């Protein structure tokens, strides 16, 4: 079985790079990023109670927590994207608006970035972060079931997080689930993926976890991002693992997150069904 897309053997380097360049594919991505950062900074300033909680010694090994009204309500964990080499948890915390409006808690996980950290290290950090949250969450008003979610590279890390014993269900948004193509693009300059990492950290190659996992993508995303979601859902479905495939109509790689942020957003509604 090939782990590469059908067009890969005949594709130029430029074509391979473009297939995964979400920033270039969305014309106003710079404006979206600026608006995101401003919204996150304002939300974080308004909710200062449980920020920068360290789960390890690294600079980025920390949580931002936003407890809901009911400590026993579900907790939506969010793992940020950026191809494992960009962004910060702090720039996504405004996504908690929807979960809090639903009566849930929300938690945002930080991790080190490539090239300072390998993907093996990053995956380990997410597991260590979940260890901390399961042990320390009650002290911050969070004792309910944990639903792991993440976007882009965070969607990949969500698929791995589903294996953690404290995680009840997952929502992987616009994720990367097979790493072999990534090795052949510009993204690998920082990641420096090894053969062992590609084999061991590609969710498509790991044993299927039989917990509910919703797999979402925007219908206006790059074809490769759509393919990853569809292929991973097909693999899980063939193994009778629960969880829907969720196309978000008209959403590009960045705007797909609005369905998680807005109260009663479609991705929030999907997350709620994973617990029923």
Secondary structure, 3 states (H helix, E strand, C coil): CCCCCCCHHHCCHHHHHHCCCHHHHCCCHHHHHHHHHHHHHHHHHHCCCCCCEECCCCCCCEEEEECCCCCCCCEEEEECCCCCCCCCHHHHHHHHHHHHHCCCEEEEECCCCCCCCCHHHHHHHHHHHHHHHHHHHHHHCCCCCEEEEEECHHHHHHHHHCCCCCEEEEEEECCCCCCHHHHCCCCHHHHCCCHHHHHHHCHHHCCCCCCCEEEEEECCCCHHHHHHHHHHHHHHHHCCCCCCEEEECCCCCCHHHHHHHCCCCHHHHHHHHCCC
